Amino acid sequence: MLNSTGELEFSNEEDPEIISQLTSLALSDGKSSAGAPEKTGYPDSVYVMAANIFQGIRIEKSAQKVLIKYGNEPLRSFSESEDQSFQRLSYELAFSALKYQDILETILIDSCIFPSTTIPDHLSSLIIVMLYDFQDRKFQTRVLSDNEESISEVQEVENLLNSFKIKLAAALARCRIKHDALSIYHILPETVRKQELRASTLPLYAWINTCKISPEEVYNNLKRRGYNKVKSVLHIDDKVFAVDQHCYDVLIFPSHLKNDLINIDLFKDYKLIFQDKSRSLAVHSVKALLNMDDDILMVNTGSWYTVAHMSILTNNNTSKVFVCGVQSQAKDPDLKTLFTKMGCKNIEILRETFINIESKDHRLQKIKVILLLPRCSGLGVSNPVEFILNEHEDTEFLKDHSQGGISVDKLHILAQQQYEQLTHAMKFTKAQAVVYCTCSVCPEENEAVVKKALEFQDLGNKVQPYSGTLLRQCL
């Protein structure tokens, strides 16, 4: 429980004019808010899930620099939702709080919430994520729906923050002035700000499940819903779509249409699938190298949608799509259900990790192309939250992106793993090609890995002779 006596002494009188003046100095958005919908807050359960995510990815500090203590136990979630929109809101809130962790902690100290109040350590993460949202709403009262489930910890933290409203707004304004910044957004590292700008301007990509619907039927369906087909969606605010110039089954939409699109039947029925273009480009690169009866081996697939897309592109062939490294049999029913819904019939699951599979494995003697999607830094990804949800990445991915980069040591570890997988792929002498695809812009994970692997071949090792072809895709 929060100590609710001492912290109230600052808030007996709230002057709306003071709040307005202070919040005008402390806007969290670096862009104009004209025309943007007013923010009303989140359901209690989103705050709890966001707090638990933040707790697992927050930046650890040395003992000398610790301002606020965090507990080790997650908050109890009363309504764990599998709904992706619920998860997206929670991840976005946690990621925002992570980017501003230092600033938010400083505001809590400067406003005397810490250490003057007796706050249990296990609520610190909840306070951080709710403070981020509170200042993002310009310290306005949250709007609650009548049927919303209330969570006591959220109500306690909300009451605490409301009682310190004036001091929090003043502390935020002082922070902005100290850094001579138009808003706290401008205090972020330049690399993070550029990433946010890209994420807000990049279009959406979705591929057509041609096992269930033809491209022409999709075009007509969208046109009936008021969408117009154009050549380019850049800088267009209307309801439009375009066909990608590299992948014939990929459509492009302006980013502002996401909420409208996810609710239409085309997406609900797995006829259109949102996914980063780099994944579609990878499977199309494989398809271009295949004959009718050639098999494919997929390594580190991430999203099962990538597997499904590869299967659908080869649906008219006698090809098999082998996917390695699926060790948990508990996932089998869910995977089979997903693949059945999407119309996939030629997928074979292998339990072994790729490194433990021998090139002479009798199941893989018709493999002609290996699609290698290694774990990488993901520093070419502009929207890390969407990437985590779609590609099933670890939440640690957010920590790297909140800082605008990763450590040299971690980059070397990833590059070594990538090199080991690539050289192992080259040992499959019956394979005629290896398609290597990362979501990183670091040369250490791309050109350097491929060059080193080709040198491994030149040393006389028994591998299929390869030459490197570089294809750069801007994510």
Disulfide bonds with the S-S distance in Angstrom:
none
